């Protein structure tokens, strides 16, 4: 099993959570999607899958739901 967490921007409510969960769950190999909603901020989406999922596949699923994956933050 593999677990990945991505930051998603633009989510504000339960409908947003449902839309992202449905789209990400449709990626082959995904077994669970958990969303920590931060309305008006950056929400954390944790994806559990049978193997690591490509970042572009996750970003495409999130975009299909109408939201964007936040770029990784630099520590510099």
Phi and psi in radians as a Rosetta constraint file:
Dihedral C 1 N 2 CA 2 C 2 CIRCULARHARMONIC -2.263 0.35
Dihedral N 2 CA 2 C 2 N 3 CIRCULARHARMONIC 2.436 0.35
Dihedral C 2 N 3 CA 3 C 3 CIRCULARHARMONIC -2.171 0.35
Dihedral N 3 CA 3 C 3 N 4 CIRCULARHARMONIC 2.264 0.35
Dihedral C 3 N 4 CA 4 C 4 CIRCULARHARMONIC -2.259 0.35
Dihedral N 4 CA 4 C 4 N 5 CIRCULARHARMONIC 2.554 0.35
Dihedral C 4 N 5 CA 5 C 5 CIRCULARHARMONIC -2.171 0.35
Dihedral N 5 CA 5 C 5 N 6 CIRCULARHARMONIC 2.317 0.35
Dihedral C 5 N 6 CA 6 C 6 CIRCULARHARMONIC -2.213 0.35
Dihedral N 6 CA 6 C 6 N 7 CIRCULARHARMONIC 2.660 0.35
Dihedral C 6 N 7 CA 7 C 7 CIRCULARHARMONIC -1.650 0.35
Dihedral N 7 CA 7 C 7 N 8 CIRCULARHARMONIC 2.294 0.35
Dihedral C 7 N 8 CA 8 C 8 CIRCULARHARMONIC -2.103 0.35
Dihedral N 8 CA 8 C 8 N 9 CIRCULARHARMONIC 2.308 0.35
Dihedral C 8 N 9 CA 9 C 9 CIRCULARHARMONIC -1.782 0.35
Dihedral N 9 CA 9 C 9 N 10 CIRCULARHARMONIC 2.558 0.35
Dihedral C 9 N 10 CA 10 C 10 CIRCULARHARMONIC 1.754 0.35
Dihedral N 10 CA 10 C 10 N 11 CIRCULARHARMONIC -0.095 0.35
Dihedral C 10 N 11 CA 11 C 11 CIRCULARHARMONIC -1.418 0.35
Dihedral N 11 CA 11 C 11 N 12 CIRCULARHARMONIC 2.410 0.35
Dihedral C 11 N 12 CA 12 C 12 CIRCULARHARMONIC -2.295 0.35
Dihedral N 12 CA 12 C 12 N 13 CIRCULARHARMONIC -0.216 0.35
Dihedral C 12 N 13 CA 13 C 13 CIRCULARHARMONIC -2.719 0.35
Dihedral N 13 CA 13 C 13 N 14 CIRCULARHARMONIC -3.117 0.35
Dihedral C 13 N 14 CA 14 C 14 CIRCULARHARMONIC -1.085 0.35
Dihedral N 14 CA 14 C 14 N 15 CIRCULARHARMONIC -0.590 0.35
Dihedral C 14 N 15 CA 15 C 15 CIRCULARHARMONIC -1.099 0.35
Dihedral N 15 CA 15 C 15 N 16 CIRCULARHARMONIC -0.697 0.35
Dihedral C 15 N 16 CA 16 C 16 CIRCULARHARMONIC -1.066 0.35
Dihedral N 16 CA 16 C 16 N 17 CIRCULARHARMONIC -0.795 0.35
Dihedral C 16 N 17 CA 17 C 17 CIRCULARHARMONIC -1.031 0.35
Dihedral N 17 CA 17 C 17 N 18 CIRCULARHARMONIC -0.794 0.35
Dihedral C 17 N 18 CA 18 C 18 CIRCULARHARMONIC -1.085 0.35
Dihedral N 18 CA 18 C 18 N 19 CIRCULARHARMONIC -0.783 0.35
Dihedral C 18 N 19 CA 19 C 19 CIRCULARHARMONIC -1.086 0.35
Dihedral N 19 CA 19 C 19 N 20 CIRCULARHARMONIC -0.822 0.35
Dihedral C 19 N 20 CA 20 C 20 CIRCULARHARMONIC -1.158 0.35
Dihedral N 20 CA 20 C 20 N 21 CIRCULARHARMONIC -0.763 0.35
Dihedral C 20 N 21 CA 21 C 21 CIRCULARHARMONIC -1.035 0.35
Dihedral N 21 CA 21 C 21 N 22 CIRCULARHARMONIC -0.779 0.35
Dihedral C 21 N 22 CA 22 C 22 CIRCULARHARMONIC -1.103 0.35
Dihedral N 22 CA 22 C 22 N 23 CIRCULARHARMONIC -0.790 0.35
Dihedral C 22 N 23 CA 23 C 23 CIRCULARHARMONIC -1.189 0.35
Dihedral N 23 CA 23 C 23 N 24 CIRCULARHARMONIC -0.770 0.35
Dihedral C 23 N 24 CA 24 C 24 CIRCULARHARMONIC -1.208 0.35
Dihedral N 24 CA 24 C 24 N 25 CIRCULARHARMONIC -0.650 0.35
Dihedral C 24 N 25 CA 25 C 25 CIRCULARHARMONIC -1.095 0.35
Dihedral N 25 CA 25 C 25 N 26 CIRCULARHARMONIC -0.414 0.35
Dihedral C 25 N 26 CA 26 C 26 CIRCULARHARMONIC -1.335 0.35
Dihedral N 26 CA 26 C 26 N 27 CIRCULARHARMONIC -0.189 0.35
Dihedral C 26 N 27 CA 27 C 27 CIRCULARHARMONIC -1.211 0.35
Dihedral N 27 CA 27 C 27 N 28 CIRCULARHARMONIC 2.255 0.35
Dihedral C 27 N 28 CA 28 C 28 CIRCULARHARMONIC -0.972 0.35
Dihedral N 28 CA 28 C 28 N 29 CIRCULARHARMONIC 2.305 0.35
Dihedral C 28 N 29 CA 29 C 29 CIRCULARHARMONIC 1.706 0.35
Dihedral N 29 CA 29 C 29 N 30 CIRCULARHARMONIC -0.304 0.35
Dihedral C 29 N 30 CA 30 C 30 CIRCULARHARMONIC -1.286 0.35
Dihedral N 30 CA 30 C 30 N 31 CIRCULARHARMONIC 2.244 0.35
Dihedral C 30 N 31 CA 31 C 31 CIRCULARHARMONIC -1.906 0.35
Dihedral N 31 CA 31 C 31 N 32 CIRCULARHARMONIC -0.360 0.35
Dihedral C 31 N 32 CA 32 C 32 CIRCULARHARMONIC -2.773 0.35
Dihedral N 32 CA 32 C 32 N 33 CIRCULARHARMONIC 2.554 0.35
Dihedral C 32 N 33 CA 33 C 33 CIRCULARHARMONIC -2.337 0.35
Dihedral N 33 CA 33 C 33 N 34 CIRCULARHARMONIC 2.192 0.35
Dihedral C 33 N 34 CA 34 C 34 CIRCULARHARMONIC -2.137 0.35
Dihedral N 34 CA 34 C 34 N 35 CIRCULARHARMONIC 2.311 0.35
Dihedral C 34 N 35 CA 35 C 35 CIRCULARHARMONIC -2.040 0.35
Dihedral N 35 CA 35 C 35 N 36 CIRCULARHARMONIC 2.237 0.35
Dihedral C 35 N 36 CA 36 C 36 CIRCULARHARMONIC -1.786 0.35
Dihedral N 36 CA 36 C 36 N 37 CIRCULARHARMONIC 1.640 0.35
Dihedral C 36 N 37 CA 37 C 37 CIRCULARHARMONIC -1.256 0.35
Dihedral N 37 CA 37 C 37 N 38 CIRCULARHARMONIC 2.243 0.35
Dihedral C 37 N 38 CA 38 C 38 CIRCULARHARMONIC -2.134 0.35
Dihedral N 38 CA 38 C 38 N 39 CIRCULARHARMONIC 1.633 0.35
Dihedral C 38 N 39 CA 39 C 39 CIRCULARHARMONIC -0.997 0.35
Dihedral N 39 CA 39 C 39 N 40 CIRCULARHARMONIC 2.191 0.35
Dihedral C 39 N 40 CA 40 C 40 CIRCULARHARMONIC 1.374 0.35
Dihedral N 40 CA 40 C 40 N 41 CIRCULARHARMONIC 0.024 0.35
Dihedral C 40 N 41 CA 41 C 41 CIRCULARHARMONIC -2.185 0.35
Dihedral N 41 CA 41 C 41 N 42 CIRCULARHARMONIC -2.606 0.35
Dihedral C 41 N 42 CA 42 C 42 CIRCULARHARMONIC -1.819 0.35
Dihedral N 42 CA 42 C 42 N 43 CIRCULARHARMONIC 2.043 0.35
Dihedral C 42 N 43 CA 43 C 43 CIRCULARHARMONIC -1.612 0.35
Dihedral N 43 CA 43 C 43 N 44 CIRCULARHARMONIC 2.560 0.35
Dihedral C 43 N 44 CA 44 C 44 CIRCULARHARMONIC -1.668 0.35
Dihedral N 44 CA 44 C 44 N 45 CIRCULARHARMONIC 2.273 0.35
Dihedral C 44 N 45 CA 45 C 45 CIRCULARHARMONIC -2.050 0.35
Dihedral N 45 CA 45 C 45 N 46 CIRCULARHARMONIC 2.079 0.35
Dihedral C 45 N 46 CA 46 C 46 CIRCULARHARMONIC -1.837 0.35
Dihedral N 46 CA 46 C 46 N 47 CIRCULARHARMONIC 2.203 0.35
Dihedral C 46 N 47 CA 47 C 47 CIRCULARHARMONIC -2.024 0.35
Dihedral N 47 CA 47 C 47 N 48 CIRCULARHARMONIC 2.200 0.35
Dihedral C 47 N 48 CA 48 C 48 CIRCULARHARMONIC -1.899 0.35
Dihedral N 48 CA 48 C 48 N 49 CIRCULARHARMONIC 2.324 0.35
Dihedral C 48 N 49 CA 49 C 49 CIRCULARHARMONIC -2.548 0.35
Dihedral N 49 CA 49 C 49 N 50 CIRCULARHARMONIC 2.899 0.35
Dihedral C 49 N 50 CA 50 C 50 CIRCULARHARMONIC -1.212 0.35
Dihedral N 50 CA 50 C 50 N 51 CIRCULARHARMONIC -0.410 0.35
Dihedral C 50 N 51 CA 51 C 51 CIRCULARHARMONIC -2.665 0.35
Dihedral N 51 CA 51 C 51 N 52 CIRCULARHARMONIC 2.839 0.35
Dihedral C 51 N 52 CA 52 C 52 CIRCULARHARMONIC -0.996 0.35
Dihedral N 52 CA 52 C 52 N 53 CIRCULARHARMONIC 2.445 0.35
Dihedral C 52 N 53 CA 53 C 53 CIRCULARHARMONIC -1.747 0.35
Dihedral N 53 CA 53 C 53 N 54 CIRCULARHARMONIC 2.391 0.35
Dihedral C 53 N 54 CA 54 C 54 CIRCULARHARMONIC -1.079 0.35
Dihedral N 54 CA 54 C 54 N 55 CIRCULARHARMONIC 2.425 0.35
Dihedral C 54 N 55 CA 55 C 55 CIRCULARHARMONIC -0.987 0.35
Dihedral N 55 CA 55 C 55 N 56 CIRCULARHARMONIC -0.686 0.35
Dihedral C 55 N 56 CA 56 C 56 CIRCULARHARMONIC -1.192 0.35
Dihedral N 56 CA 56 C 56 N 57 CIRCULARHARMONIC -0.519 0.35
Dihedral C 56 N 57 CA 57 C 57 CIRCULARHARMONIC -1.214 0.35
Dihedral N 57 CA 57 C 57 N 58 CIRCULARHARMONIC -0.685 0.35
Dihedral C 57 N 58 CA 58 C 58 CIRCULARHARMONIC -1.159 0.35
Dihedral N 58 CA 58 C 58 N 59 CIRCULARHARMONIC -0.827 0.35
Dihedral C 58 N 59 CA 59 C 59 CIRCULARHARMONIC -1.049 0.35
Dihedral N 59 CA 59 C 59 N 60 CIRCULARHARMONIC -0.685 0.35
Dihedral C 59 N 60 CA 60 C 60 CIRCULARHARMONIC -1.155 0.35
Dihedral N 60 CA 60 C 60 N 61 CIRCULARHARMONIC -0.708 0.35
Dihedral C 60 N 61 CA 61 C 61 CIRCULARHARMONIC -1.157 0.35
Dihedral N 61 CA 61 C 61 N 62 CIRCULARHARMONIC -0.732 0.35
Dihedral C 61 N 62 CA 62 C 62 CIRCULARHARMONIC -1.124 0.35
Dihedral N 62 CA 62 C 62 N 63 CIRCULARHARMONIC -0.719 0.35
Dihedral C 62 N 63 CA 63 C 63 CIRCULARHARMONIC -1.125 0.35
Dihedral N 63 CA 63 C 63 N 64 CIRCULARHARMONIC -0.660 0.35
Dihedral C 63 N 64 CA 64 C 64 CIRCULARHARMONIC -1.073 0.35
Dihedral N 64 CA 64 C 64 N 65 CIRCULARHARMONIC -0.548 0.35
Dihedral C 64 N 65 CA 65 C 65 CIRCULARHARMONIC -1.394 0.35
Dihedral N 65 CA 65 C 65 N 66 CIRCULARHARMONIC -0.199 0.35
Dihedral C 65 N 66 CA 66 C 66 CIRCULARHARMONIC 1.784 0.35
Dihedral N 66 CA 66 C 66 N 67 CIRCULARHARMONIC 0.304 0.35
Dihedral C 66 N 67 CA 67 C 67 CIRCULARHARMONIC -2.273 0.35
Dihedral N 67 CA 67 C 67 N 68 CIRCULARHARMONIC 3.074 0.35
Dihedral C 67 N 68 CA 68 C 68 CIRCULARHARMONIC -2.224 0.35
Dihedral N 68 CA 68 C 68 N 69 CIRCULARHARMONIC 2.553 0.35
Dihedral C 68 N 69 CA 69 C 69 CIRCULARHARMONIC -1.426 0.35
Dihedral N 69 CA 69 C 69 N 70 CIRCULARHARMONIC 2.251 0.35
Dihedral C 69 N 70 CA 70 C 70 CIRCULARHARMONIC -1.250 0.35
Dihedral N 70 CA 70 C 70 N 71 CIRCULARHARMONIC 2.475 0.35
Dihedral C 70 N 71 CA 71 C 71 CIRCULARHARMONIC -1.139 0.35
Dihedral N 71 CA 71 C 71 N 72 CIRCULARHARMONIC 2.609 0.35
Dihedral C 71 N 72 CA 72 C 72 CIRCULARHARMONIC -1.033 0.35
Dihedral N 72 CA 72 C 72 N 73 CIRCULARHARMONIC 2.497 0.35
Dihedral C 72 N 73 CA 73 C 73 CIRCULARHARMONIC -1.476 0.35
Dihedral N 73 CA 73 C 73 N 74 CIRCULARHARMONIC 2.397 0.35
Dihedral C 73 N 74 CA 74 C 74 CIRCULARHARMONIC -1.488 0.35
Dihedral N 74 CA 74 C 74 N 75 CIRCULARHARMONIC 2.529 0.35
Dihedral C 74 N 75 CA 75 C 75 CIRCULARHARMONIC -1.541 0.35
Dihedral N 75 CA 75 C 75 N 76 CIRCULARHARMONIC -0.006 0.35
